[in-house]
Amino acid sequence: MRLLRPHQWVKNGLIFAPLLFSGQWSTPLFNLSLAAFAAFCLISSAAYCLNDAADQARDREHPEKCKRPVAAQQISPFAAYLLAAVLTSCSLVLALKISQPLAATIVCYLALQLAYTFLIKNVPILDILLLSSLYVLRIMAGVAATSIQASTWIIICTWMIALMLASGKRFLEVSRTGSTSHASRPVLGKYSHHFLRHLMSSMGAATLVCYLLWCSESVQTGRFSASEVFPSALMVTFCLLRYQLLVYQKQFDEDPAKGLLKDFQILVAVLLYVAYMAYVIY
C-alpha cells in the first residue's frame, strides 16, 4: 500500500471539477466521474511504482525517500514493475468501458509520467511544467468521462495552482536537503532559492487574479450575484496565502498531497470551498 501511495489519490479529485462547476449534477454523470476517478487512481499508482523502481538508487541517498519500499529493499524492482503493468492494464480496461477519450487521456498521462521519470526529471523548468500539466490532465479526464466541457477558467486556475505547488515542492527540497539533494535529485542543483520563491509567489498571485476574473465574468453573465460568488474568493485567498506562509517557514510537506492532508486549516478551507460552491451552484 505504501508503494501505491494512496494519499496521492486526493489529486484525482480534480476529475469532479467539470461536473461540480457545470451545474449539471446527476447520478449517471457522477457515476461516470467516479469510475474515471478509480481509473486515474490505478494509473497514478502504476506511475509511482515505475518511478520508485527506476529511482531506487537515488532514493537511497535521500533522508526520507530512502524509506520507500523499493529503495528500502522491502519490494523488488521486478515486483514493482509487474504491479505497474497490472495496474495500467486494469486502468485502461476500466477507462475503455467509459469512453475512448478517457482511455486516450490515461495513455497521455502515462506517457508524460514515463517522460518525466526517464527524461525530464532532471531538466530544469521542463520538470515543473510537466508536473503541472498532470493536474490539468485530471481535469480533462473529468471532461472525457462526462462529455461536459470545462471552462477555460478552470483549466487556467488549475494550471496556475499546479505551477505554484510544483515550485513550492522544489523550494522545500532545495531548502531542506541542501548539498545532499544533488545526489537524490540532480535538477535541484540547477535551481536557486530566489528563483523558486519568485515563481511560487507569482503563480499564487496569477491564480488569485484568474479566479477573481472568473468571479467577475460569472457576475456579468448573470450566473451568480456578487454576494454569492465573491465570498468564495476569501477561501481561495486564504488557501494560497496559508500555503505560501508554511512553505516559506519550511513547515509544509515536500509532497503537496501530504501537506494538504496534514494541515488542518487548509484542508477545512478546501472542504468549505467545495461545500459552499456546491450550495451556490445547485
SULCORMO-V518773 format. One record per residue. PSI is psi in whole degrees, -180 to 180 (* if undefined). BURIAL is b if it has 24 or more other C-alpha atoms within 12 Angstrom, else e. D_FIRST is the distance of its C-alpha to the first C-alpha in Angstrom with 2 decimals. Layout:
psi:PSI burial:BURIAL d_first:D_FIRST
psi:PSI burial:BURIAL d_first:D_FIRST
//
This chain:
psi:-35 burial:e d_first:0.00
psi:-33 burial:e d_first:3.82
psi:-35 burial:b d_first:5.35
psi:-19 burial:b d_first:5.12
psi:62 burial:b d_first:6.46
psi:-23 burial:b d_first:7.07
psi:-23 burial:b d_first:9.98
psi:-15 burial:b d_first:11.67
psi:-17 burial:b d_first:12.31
psi:-30 burial:b d_first:15.14
psi:-31 burial:b d_first:17.13
psi:-6 burial:b d_first:17.33
psi:-20 burial:b d_first:19.47
psi:-22 burial:b d_first:22.29
psi:-29 burial:b d_first:22.52
psi:-9 burial:b d_first:24.31
psi:-48 burial:b d_first:26.83
psi:-40 burial:b d_first:29.45
psi:-44 burial:b d_first:29.57
psi:-50 burial:b d_first:29.81
psi:-13 burial:b d_first:32.59
psi:-26 burial:b d_first:34.48
psi:16 burial:e d_first:35.66
psi:30 burial:e d_first:35.09
psi:130 burial:e d_first:32.42
psi:161 burial:e d_first:32.47
psi:-46 burial:e d_first:30.24
psi:-42 burial:e d_first:30.27
psi:-37 burial:b d_first:29.43
psi:-41 burial:b d_first:26.64
psi:-38 burial:e d_first:25.15
psi:-43 burial:b d_first:25.42
psi:-39 burial:b d_first:23.71
psi:-40 burial:b d_first:20.88
psi:-39 burial:b d_first:20.49
psi:-38 burial:b d_first:20.64
psi:-45 burial:b d_first:17.93
psi:-42 burial:b d_first:15.62
psi:-39 burial:b d_first:16.81
psi:-32 burial:b d_first:16.18
psi:-40 burial:b d_first:12.58
psi:-46 burial:b d_first:12.18
psi:-34 burial:b d_first:14.42
psi:-38 burial:b d_first:13.12
psi:-36 burial:b d_first:9.60
psi:-40 burial:b d_first:11.86
psi:-38 burial:b d_first:13.89
psi:-36 burial:b d_first:11.34
psi:-45 burial:b d_first:10.70
psi:-45 burial:b d_first:14.51
psi:-45 burial:b d_first:15.13
psi:-37 burial:b d_first:13.22
psi:-39 burial:b d_first:14.96
psi:-31 burial:b d_first:18.23
psi:16 burial:b d_first:18.24
psi:-40 burial:b d_first:17.19
psi:-46 burial:e d_first:20.80
psi:-34 burial:b d_first:21.35
psi:-30 burial:b d_first:18.11
psi:-18 burial:b d_first:19.47
psi:-8 burial:b d_first:22.48
psi:139 burial:b d_first:20.70
psi:-27 burial:e d_first:20.59
psi:-43 burial:e d_first:17.14
psi:-18 burial:b d_first:15.49
psi:-15 burial:e d_first:16.38
psi:-6 burial:e d_first:13.48
psi:148 burial:b d_first:10.94
psi:-41 burial:b d_first:9.56
psi:-45 burial:b d_first:12.22
psi:-35 burial:b d_first:14.88
psi:4 burial:b d_first:14.52
psi:30 burial:e d_first:14.96
psi:-23 burial:e d_first:12.10
psi:137 burial:b d_first:11.30
psi:152 burial:e d_first:14.45
psi:-38 burial:b d_first:15.34
psi:-44 burial:e d_first:16.52
psi:-38 burial:e d_first:13.28
psi:-44 burial:b d_first:11.67
psi:-40 burial:b d_first:14.83
psi:-44 burial:e d_first:14.85
psi:-38 burial:b d_first:11.48
psi:-41 burial:b d_first:12.88
psi:-42 burial:b d_first:16.05
psi:-46 burial:e d_first:14.73
psi:-39 burial:b d_first:12.93
psi:-44 burial:b d_first:16.17
psi:-45 burial:e d_first:18.35
psi:-41 burial:b d_first:16.82
psi:-45 burial:b d_first:17.10
psi:-39 burial:b d_first:20.68
psi:-45 burial:b d_first:21.73
psi:-43 burial:b d_first:20.72
psi:-41 burial:b d_first:22.41
psi:-28 burial:b d_first:25.51
psi:-21 burial:e d_first:25.92
psi:-57 burial:b d_first:26.26
psi:152 burial:b d_first:28.38
psi:-39 burial:e d_first:29.13
psi:-36 burial:b d_first:29.09
psi:-42 burial:b d_first:25.45
psi:-40 burial:b d_first:24.62
psi:-38 burial:b d_first:26.73
psi:-41 burial:b d_first:24.92
psi:-40 burial:b d_first:21.54
psi:-41 burial:b d_first:23.29
psi:-42 burial:b d_first:24.75
psi:-46 burial:b d_first:21.45
psi:-40 burial:b d_first:20.04
psi:-42 burial:b d_first:23.41
psi:-38 burial:b d_first:23.36
psi:-41 burial:b d_first:19.90
psi:-40 burial:b d_first:21.25
psi:-39 burial:e d_first:24.44
psi:-46 burial:b d_first:22.75
psi:-41 burial:b d_first:20.70
psi:-12 burial:e d_first:23.72
psi:-50 burial:e d_first:26.76
psi:-18 burial:e d_first:26.70
psi:-32 burial:b d_first:24.32
psi:19 burial:b d_first:27.31
psi:110 burial:e d_first:29.97
psi:150 burial:b d_first:30.91
psi:-55 burial:b d_first:31.37
psi:-35 burial:e d_first:29.93
psi:-41 burial:b d_first:26.42
psi:-42 burial:b d_first:26.77
psi:-40 burial:b d_first:28.42
psi:-43 burial:b d_first:25.74
psi:-41 burial:b d_first:22.90
psi:-32 burial:b d_first:25.04
psi:-26 burial:b d_first:25.79
psi:-31 burial:b d_first:22.17
psi:-42 burial:b d_first:22.57
psi:-36 burial:b d_first:25.80
psi:-31 burial:b d_first:24.29
psi:-38 burial:b d_first:22.14
psi:-45 burial:b d_first:25.50
psi:-29 burial:b d_first:26.99
psi:-39 burial:b d_first:24.29
psi:-38 burial:b d_first:25.42
psi:-45 burial:b d_first:28.96
psi:-33 burial:b d_first:28.35
psi:-36 burial:b d_first:26.81
psi:-12 burial:b d_first:29.59
psi:21 burial:b d_first:32.50
psi:122 burial:b d_first:33.08
psi:127 burial:b d_first:34.33
psi:143 burial:b d_first:32.78
psi:155 burial:e d_first:35.43
psi:-29 burial:e d_first:35.93
psi:-39 burial:b d_first:35.42
psi:-45 burial:b d_first:31.80
psi:-45 burial:b d_first:31.10
psi:-48 burial:b d_first:33.11
psi:-40 burial:b d_first:31.62
psi:-43 burial:b d_first:28.04
psi:-41 burial:b d_first:28.93
psi:-43 burial:b d_first:30.73
psi:-42 burial:b d_first:27.91
psi:-39 burial:b d_first:25.47
psi:-38 burial:b d_first:28.02
psi:-44 burial:b d_first:28.32
psi:-40 burial:b d_first:24.57
psi:-42 burial:b d_first:24.42
psi:-35 burial:b d_first:27.55
psi:-38 burial:b d_first:26.37
psi:-47 burial:b d_first:23.18
psi:-39 burial:b d_first:25.49
psi:-45 burial:b d_first:27.94
psi:-39 burial:b d_first:25.53
psi:-43 burial:b d_first:24.34
psi:-40 burial:b d_first:28.02
psi:-39 burial:b d_first:29.03
psi:-35 burial:b d_first:26.54
psi:-18 burial:b d_first:26.22
psi:-132 burial:e d_first:29.83
psi:-26 burial:e d_first:31.03
psi:-16 burial:e d_first:27.81
psi:-29 burial:b d_first:26.16
psi:-29 burial:e d_first:28.26
psi:-40 burial:e d_first:26.68
psi:-29 burial:b d_first:23.08
psi:91 burial:b d_first:24.19
psi:-29 burial:b d_first:27.86
psi:-24 burial:b d_first:28.37
psi:-27 burial:b d_first:28.43
psi:-12 burial:b d_first:31.72
psi:-1 burial:e d_first:33.23
psi:155 burial:b d_first:32.61
psi:154 burial:e d_first:34.68
psi:-44 burial:b d_first:33.98
psi:-45 burial:e d_first:36.92
psi:-47 burial:e d_first:35.82
psi:-38 burial:b d_first:32.27
psi:-45 burial:b d_first:33.72
psi:-42 burial:e d_first:36.31
psi:-44 burial:b d_first:33.92
psi:-46 burial:b d_first:31.56
psi:-39 burial:b d_first:34.55
psi:-38 burial:b d_first:36.28
psi:-34 burial:b d_first:33.31
psi:-43 burial:b d_first:32.94
psi:-41 burial:b d_first:36.67
psi:-39 burial:b d_first:36.51
psi:-46 burial:b d_first:33.79
psi:-43 burial:b d_first:36.00
psi:-45 burial:e d_first:39.10
psi:-39 burial:b d_first:37.51
psi:-41 burial:b d_first:36.26
psi:-35 burial:b d_first:39.75
psi:-39 burial:e d_first:41.34
psi:-42 burial:b d_first:39.25
psi:-46 burial:b d_first:40.41
psi:-43 burial:e d_first:43.99
psi:-40 burial:e d_first:43.88
psi:-37 burial:e d_first:42.48
psi:-44 burial:e d_first:45.41
psi:-36 burial:e d_first:47.97
psi:-5 burial:e d_first:46.96
psi:10 burial:e d_first:47.14
psi:-43 burial:e d_first:43.56
psi:163 burial:b d_first:43.15
psi:161 burial:e d_first:45.58
psi:-38 burial:e d_first:45.25
psi:-20 burial:e d_first:44.71
psi:-46 burial:e d_first:41.74
psi:-33 burial:b d_first:39.79
psi:-28 burial:b d_first:40.64
psi:-28 burial:e d_first:39.06
psi:-27 burial:b d_first:35.67
psi:-28 burial:b d_first:36.58
psi:-41 burial:e d_first:36.63
psi:-41 burial:b d_first:32.95
psi:-45 burial:b d_first:32.13
psi:-43 burial:b d_first:34.37
psi:-46 burial:b d_first:32.79
psi:-43 burial:b d_first:29.24
psi:-46 burial:b d_first:30.57
psi:-39 burial:b d_first:32.66
psi:-43 burial:b d_first:30.16
psi:-48 burial:b d_first:27.56
psi:-37 burial:b d_first:30.24
psi:-47 burial:e d_first:31.54
psi:-37 burial:b d_first:28.24
psi:-46 burial:b d_first:27.72
psi:-32 burial:b d_first:31.30
psi:0 burial:e d_first:30.84
psi:37 burial:e d_first:27.62
psi:5 burial:b d_first:25.88
psi:151 burial:b d_first:23.28
psi:145 burial:b d_first:19.86
psi:-30 burial:b d_first:19.89
psi:112 burial:b d_first:16.94
psi:-37 burial:b d_first:18.78
psi:-45 burial:b d_first:15.92
psi:-41 burial:e d_first:15.19
psi:-42 burial:b d_first:18.96
psi:-44 burial:b d_first:19.55
psi:-24 burial:b d_first:17.29
psi:-31 burial:e d_first:18.83
psi:110 burial:e d_first:22.41
psi:-40 burial:e d_first:23.87
psi:-46 burial:e d_first:26.97
psi:-41 burial:b d_first:25.50
psi:-45 burial:b d_first:22.98
psi:-41 burial:e d_first:25.94
psi:-41 burial:b d_first:28.14
psi:-45 burial:b d_first:25.82
psi:-40 burial:e d_first:25.52
psi:-40 burial:e d_first:29.28
psi:-48 burial:b d_first:29.97
psi:-44 burial:b d_first:28.14
psi:-42 burial:e d_first:29.88
psi:-46 burial:b d_first:33.21
psi:-36 burial:b d_first:33.18
psi:-39 burial:e d_first:32.28
psi:-45 burial:e d_first:35.22
psi:-43 burial:e d_first:37.57
psi:-39 burial:e d_first:36.78
psi:* burial:e d_first:36.73
//
